Amino acid sequence: MSSKYKAKLTHDQRRNRRSAIAEFAKTHTKYETMNEFGVSKTCVRDAIKEHGVSFKKDISMLSSNSFDVIALLINTEKSLLEIASDLHMTHQRVSQIYISCKKAGIPVKIRKRGCKKEE
């Protein structure tokens, strides 16, 4: 019984590709590397791990929406639900950012969980 699957790359070609990915990752962010080679985050991570390379740190891993949430958490009394609604995000994501801010020591205002501010 023969398999119909035919590999697109040989083992040597894969090894060379991982080496090229790791080399590129030395001077580029993980996301730039993913886009350049059209591979997944896992593939980039495995390539840099295999070749002992550390990639350039990506300071823009937080979206602009995350920064907007942090700004509102610091500067307003709005509830997490109101912030989520205002920014068209899920309550869960806003809550995750809120908890991360508290753990990181960012001075966010304390809020009641799940309560909307009365008007």
Rosetta blueprint (number, residue, H / E / L):
1 M L
2 S L
3 S L
4 K L
5 Y L
6 K L
7 A L
8 K L
9 L L
10 T L
11 H H
12 D H
13 Q H
14 R H
15 R H
16 N H
17 R H
18 R H
19 S H
20 A H
21 I H
22 A H
23 E H
24 F H
25 A H
26 K L
27 T L
28 H L
29 T L
30 K H
31 Y H
32 E H
33 T H
34 M H
35 N H
36 E H
37 F H
38 G L
39 V L
40 S L
41 K H
42 T H
43 C H
44 V H
45 R H
46 D H
47 A H
48 I H
49 K H
50 E H
51 H L
52 G L
53 V L
54 S L
55 F L
56 K L
57 K L
58 D L
59 I L
60 S L
61 M L
62 L L
63 S L
64 S H
65 N H
66 S H
67 F H
68 D H
69 V H
70 I H
71 A H
72 L H
73 L H
74 I H
75 N H
76 T L
77 E L
78 K L
79 S L
80 L H
81 L H
82 E H
83 I H
84 A H
85 S H
86 D H
87 L H
88 H L
89 M L
90 T L
91 H H
92 Q H
93 R H
94 V H
95 S H
96 Q H
97 I H
98 Y H
99 I H
100 S H
101 C H
102 K H
103 K H
104 A H
105 G L
106 I L
107 P L
108 V L
109 K L
110 I L
111 R L
112 K L
113 R L
114 G L
115 C L
116 K L
117 K L
118 E L
119 E L
